[in-house]
Amino acid sequence: MTTYTALTTLPGKARADALGEAMERLEPEPTGIGVFELEDGSGLWEVGGYFTEAPDETALALLAAAFDSRPFTVSEVPDTDWVAHVRRELAPVEAGRFFVYGSHDADKLPEGRIPLLIEAAMAFGTGHHGTTLGCLNALDRLIDQGFAAERVADIGCGTAVLAMAAARVWQGTFVASDIDAVAVEVAEANLRANDMGGRVICVEAAGFDHPDLSAAAPYDLIFANILKGPLIALAPDLIDHLRPGGYAILSGILNEQADEVADHYCQLGTNVAARDQIGEWTTLVMRKKGGF
């Protein structure tokens, strides 16, 4: 079945939400509406609709004029088996000692690597994105430097690939959290697929707002692979939950945003231990002042 998309951008969450609500009254009716903030620091929001019939481009033009958005771009989406497509396109990822793969590549496991199975249908956090890969590389480097952690938190865990990687290397308490209940279910499914059920506690939480996260603090290592805005908002709480001398691996940061994030964390009592770029994304490794 052919699917059509109609996408536009405009500044401000309130206007974007209002435009999304107005699109629900279109004829033909969209099968779904999405409103998302762009991750490029522009302050723009993307509003999109999905249609099983070609949308009324005149009506879309009137909406764009009414809400002062960019003109809608209408595209026809080919009928694609996306899981099969992802399986073909996503080759295994190697990040130091870690090997992230889908079950369709189980025959490619190299000797001496730590395998992490993430299914293609659960694609957020497979290791292919520069942010996840940057975090895995940072973890691998800390291990090479002799660092060991007994308490680890993975905030905004997605597939929980980062928490699983840490739990493959160390023994201790590992907690993975996400604000999305579906992500928590995916994390738990991935743990079972890797024969790691019970090794990582998975919770639905915003930041550290969960008793299991508080009970395990202070942490030796905290992953936060989210976005610049949430990273800055979370900073005081994150640093409070981090042991002196402990590390925070931060990502979801565009290269041009990295100085602002690093400066903010430094003002709150950490130092930059490492900084790496993969494509347009930066991963920061911050070390809390003090020691243990």
N, C-alpha and C positions, 0 to 999 in steps of 0.2 A: 504494500500500500504506500502510495506517495505521500510524503509529509512536506509541508511548507513551513518556513520560518519567516517571521517579520521582526527585525531587530532595529533598535534605535538607542541613542544615548542622550542624557541630559543631566545637568547638575542638580544635586539635592535629593535626599531620600524621600522627603515628603512629596515632592513633585513626581518622582519616579513611582512611588506607591500609588499616587492618584491616577497616573497614566495607566498603570497596570490594572487598576480597578475599572477604568473606562474601557480598556480593551476587552474586558469580560462581556461587555454588552454588544460587541460587534456581531454582524451577520455576514458570512458564516461564523459560528461561534468557535473560538479557539479551544483546543483540547487541553491546553495548559498555558500558564503565564509564569514567567520568571522575572524577578527584579533583583539585580546583583550589583554591588559596588565593584567597580574596576580596581584591580590590584596595582595600578601603575602610579598611584599617588596623585592622579589628576582631579580627584573629587567628583568624577563623573559616575553615573549609574547606568547600567544597561537594562533595558526593558525589552523583553522578547515574548512572542507568542508562537505557539505551534498549532498548525491547522491541518486537517485531513482534506480540506478543499482549498483551492486558491483563495487567499484573502482578498477582500475588497480594497484595492489600492487607493481608491478615492477616499474611502472612509479613513484609511490609515493616514493619508495626507492631511485630512482635516484634523485628526487627533494630534499629529505632529505640530500643526500650526497652533492649535488650541493650547498645547502644553509647552510650546516654544522648544521643542526637541529637534534633533537632527532628523532629516527625512528617513522614513523606514526603509531598510534594505530587505527586500523579499527574495527568498531563495527557495529552490526546490531541493529537498534532501533525498538522495537516492535510497531505495529500499536496500538496506545493508544489514547483514548479520554482524552486529557490532562486536559481540564476544569473539566470533571467529576472526574478525578483522583485527581486534586487539591482540589475539593470540599470534597472528601472523606477524604483526608489527613490533610487538614488545619482546625483544630478545632478552636473555638473562642479563642481569646487571652485576658487575663485579666491583666491590668497594673494599679494597684491601683484602682482609681475611673473609669478608662476607660475600655470599653468592645468593642473589635474590632471583627467584625463578617461578614460573608457572608450572602446573603439573604436566603440561604438554612438552616441557623441556626437562623432565625428570631424568632422561637418559644422558643429559649433558653435565651432570654434577662433577666438578673437577676434584681431584684428590687434594686433601688438606685444607679445604675451604669450609666455612660454616654455612650450611644451607638454610635459607629462609624461604618457605613456600608461600607465595601470595598469588591467589587465583586472578586471572585476567578480568573476570566479571566484577572483582572488587578492586578496581584499578587505582583508586586514590591512595597514594602511598606505596607504589610498587617499587620505588627506587629509581625510576626513570626521570622523574622531575628533578631539576637541579637542587631544589630545597632538600628533598629526602636524601638524595645522593650526597649532598654536602654534609648532612648530619651523620650519615654512615661513615663517610671519610673522616670526619672529626672524631667520632668514637674510635675508629680503628687507630688513629694516631695517638689518642690518649692511652689506649691499651699498650701500644708500642713503647710509650714513655714510662710504663710501669704503674700507671694509675689503676686503682681497683675501687669499685663501688659496691657497697652492701645495700644501699637504699637508693632507688632510682624512680623518678616520676617522668612520665611521657604525657605532656599536656597538649591536647588537640591531637590525639594519637592516630586518627584515621584508621588504617589497617593494623596499627600497633607494631609495625615492622621495627621501629626503633626500640621499643620496650623489649620485643622478642630478641633483637640482636644483643642487647645488654644481658638479658637473662640466659642467653646461650653461653656467655663468657663467664659470668659471675653467679655466685649463690647469694641470696638475700631476699629483700622485699622489693617488689616491682609493682608499680601502680600505673595504669594507663587510663586516661580520662578523655572524654570528648563531650561537647555540648549536644551532639547529635546522637539520639538513641540508636539509629541505624548503624552509625559508625561503631558504637559499642558492641552491637551484635556482630558486625563484621570482624572486629578485633577478637572477640571470643571464638568465632568460627575459625579464624586464622590460627589461633593458639591450638585448637583441637587438631587442625590439619597438620600442624607441626609437632604433634604429640607433646604439647606443652600446656595442656589443660591444667589450670590451677597454679601455674608458675607465675602468672601476672594477674593481678586484681584489676578488672575492668569496670569502670564506673562512669555514669553519666553526670557530668558536672561542668559548671562554668568556672574556669580557673581552678583554684584550690578549694572550692566550696563543696566539700564532701568530707564526712567524718573519716573515711578510709584514707584520704589524702593527708588530713591533719594528723592522724594517728601514726603514720609512717615517717613523719618529718622529725628532725631535719634530714634532708637528702644530700647524698654525696654528689649526685648528678641529676640534673633536670633537663629534659628535652622540651623545647617549646617551638614547634615548627608551625607557626600560625601566620600572622601578618603584622606589619609595622604597628598599626593602631592598637590591636590587642596586646602586642608585646610591650608597648609603652605603658598601657593601662595596667598590665599585670605585673610590671616590674617590682613595685614595693612588696607585694605579696610573694612573688617568686623568690626574691632575695631573702625575705624573712624565713622562707621554708628551706633555704639552702644552708648547709653546714659551712662554717668558716673554712676556707681552703677548698671548698667544693666548686664544681664546674656547672655552668649552664650553657647548653648548646642551643643557640637561637637561630631560626631561619624563617623563611617566608618573607625575606627582606629584599627588596629590589636594590641593586647596587648603589643607586643614588640616595637611598634611604639609610644606608648602613652607618654613616657617620652620626646621624641623629640618634639612632637606636643605641649605638655604642656609647655615645656621650651621656645619654640618659642613664644607662646602667652604671657607667663609671661614677656619675655623681651620687649614686646610691650605694657605693661601696664595693665595686668590682673593678677588675682590670681586664683589658683585652689580652687573652692568652693566644688567640689565633684568629685569623680572618682569611676566608677563602671565597673565591668567586667561581661559579659555574654558570656560564652564559650570562643571563641578566640577573642572577640571584646571588646573594651573599649569605654565607653562614658565619656567624660569630661564635667564638668560644670565650665565655667570660668566666673569670675566676674570682670568687668572693675573697675579699681581704681577710687575713688571718691564717690559721692553719690548724691541722689536727694530727 
